[in-house]
Amino acid sequence: MTTGSKFPVKRPRAKSGSTSGRPKFRRRADARPDEILDAALAVFTEKGFDAARVDDIAMRAGISKGAVYLYFNSKDALLRGLIEREVAPAAHRLRALAEAGGDDPKSTLTLLVTAATQLLSDPRMFATPKLVLSVAPRFKEIAQFYRERVIDETIGAIASLHRRGVENGAFRDIDSDAVARMVIGPILVHAMRKHVLGAKDAAPPDLRAKAHLQILFEGIAA
């Protein structure tokens, strides 16, 4: 008899959990930056920006330190990435609200103030601004980046809305940039009291927004 076989030999399939064979799950490359930013936010929040190390962030993300540097070349870059992902989109949404208001600036301002109050009541939403506040005195470029991408964009949107309201007779003709700061300032101060200083909410966000709007309209309505 010959020792060969008429049939192909089937190799045993790797068992689940075996180190042989292909892994059942691979990280998607396009998801890696978000995983790194998630880890960075957690580590920065726990340890503070200065004490946090890239090694800690890599360990939290389950990747090598070198893999972090493929996407973010420094802790500063990680914080900029968090600003772009966590906070800048909220500023864009507020601008979109302001620009989509049509011919009723009072209703638009009501929507905008209510949305901003709700957004900044969320601890996760304020986690990145809280980090920026902690490093701003020493990292001027980070402070400028945040101001341009978030604060200036929001103030610009509100000022533009006020100017439209002046044109159609809904709002008094006073300095629009000053009005914009008056609109957003109390919302930011309350968020800082809550998320930085640990003060408890005296009222839910919708009631705070309503009270704020009442004061605003008494001051700026034509």
WORA-V544189 format. One record per residue. PHI is phi in whole degrees, -180 to 180 (none if undefined). OMEGA is omega in whole degrees, -180 to 180 (none if undefined). BURIAL is I if it has 9 or more other C-alpha atoms within 8 Angstrom, else O. Layout:
{{PHI,OMEGA,BURIAL} {PHI,OMEGA,BURIAL}}
This chain:
{{none,176,O} {-83,-180,O} {-88,-180,O} {-72,179,O} {-127,178,O} {-76,-174,O} {-113,178,O} {-67,179,O} {-79,178,O} {-88,178,O} {-80,179,O} {-63,179,O} {-78,179,O} {-66,178,O} {-75,178,O} {-61,-180,O} {90,180,O} {-73,178,O} {-79,177,O} {-88,-180,O} {82,-178,O} {-83,179,O} {-66,-179,O} {-75,-176,O} {-139,174,O} {-126,175,O} {-65,173,O} {-76,-178,O} {-60,-177,O} {-75,178,O} {-91,-174,O} {-61,180,I} {-58,179,O} {-66,178,O} {-63,179,I} {-66,180,I} {-66,175,I} {-58,-180,I} {-65,-180,I} {-62,180,I} {-62,180,I} {-64,-177,O} {-70,177,I} {-60,-179,I} {-68,-178,I} {-74,-170,O} {-107,-172,I} {88,-175,I} {-63,-176,I} {-67,-176,O} {-79,-178,O} {-68,177,I} {-116,177,O} {-61,177,I} {-60,179,O} {-63,-179,I} {-67,178,I} {-62,179,I} {-63,180,I} {-64,-179,I} {-81,-180,I} {75,-180,O} {-134,179,I} {-82,176,I} {-61,179,I} {-61,180,O} {-67,176,I} {-62,-177,I} {-69,174,I} {-64,-176,O} {-109,-177,O} {-136,-172,I} {-86,180,I} {-167,174,O} {-65,176,O} {-58,-180,O} {-65,177,I} {-64,179,I} {-67,175,I} {-62,178,I} {-62,177,I} {-67,177,I} {-61,-179,I} {-65,-175,I} {-88,-170,O} {-92,-169,I} {-117,-178,I} {-56,178,I} {-60,177,I} {-67,176,I} {-63,178,I} {-64,-180,I} {-65,178,O} {-66,177,I} {-63,179,I} {-62,176,O} {-61,-178,I} {-64,-176,I} {-82,-176,I} {-97,-172,O} {-76,179,I} {69,-172,O} {-98,-178,O} {-123,-175,O} {-64,179,I} {-66,178,O} {-65,179,O} {-65,179,I} {-64,177,I} {-61,178,I} {-62,-176,I} {-67,180,I} {-65,179,I} {-64,180,I} {-65,-179,I} {-64,179,I} {-64,178,I} {-64,-178,I} {-59,-175,I} {-81,172,I} {-84,-178,I} {-84,-179,O} {-57,-180,O} {-67,180,O} {-62,-177,I} {-92,-178,I} {-63,180,I} {-71,174,I} {-55,178,I} {-63,176,I} {-64,-180,I} {-61,179,I} {-60,-177,I} {-73,-177,O} {-108,-173,I} {-55,-179,I} {-62,-177,O} {-104,-178,O} {-117,-174,O} {-62,-178,O} {-68,176,O} {-65,179,I} {-61,180,I} {-66,179,O} {-60,180,I} {-65,-179,I} {-61,-178,I} {-71,-173,I} {-82,-174,I} {-122,-173,I} {-66,-177,I} {-63,180,I} {-65,-180,I} {-67,179,I} {-63,178,I} {-62,-180,I} {-66,-179,I} {-69,179,I} {-62,178,I} {-63,178,I} {-62,179,I} {-63,180,I} {-62,177,I} {-64,178,I} {-66,176,I} {-65,-178,I} {-63,-179,O} {-97,173,O} {86,-179,O} {-81,-176,I} {-120,176,I} {-69,-178,I} {-85,175,O} {-126,-173,O} {-58,-174,O} {-69,178,I} {-66,177,I} {-65,177,O} {-61,-179,I} {-61,178,I} {-67,177,I} {-67,179,O} {-71,-171,I} {-87,-175,I} {-56,-179,O} {-61,179,O} {-67,179,I} {-67,180,I} {-62,179,O} {-63,179,O} {-62,178,I} {-65,178,I} {-59,-176,I} {-77,-169,I} {-90,-180,I} {-102,-175,O} {-96,175,O} {79,178,O} {-71,180,O} {-86,177,O} {-66,175,O} {-82,-179,O} {-153,178,O} {-66,-175,O} {-55,-177,I} {-66,178,I} {-71,177,O} {-65,178,I} {-63,-180,I} {-63,180,I} {-65,179,O} {-62,-180,O} {-65,179,I} {-61,179,O} {-65,180,O} {-60,-176,I} {-66,176,O} {-66,-179,O} {-91,-172,O} {-114,-177,I} {-67,-180,I} {-73,none,O}}
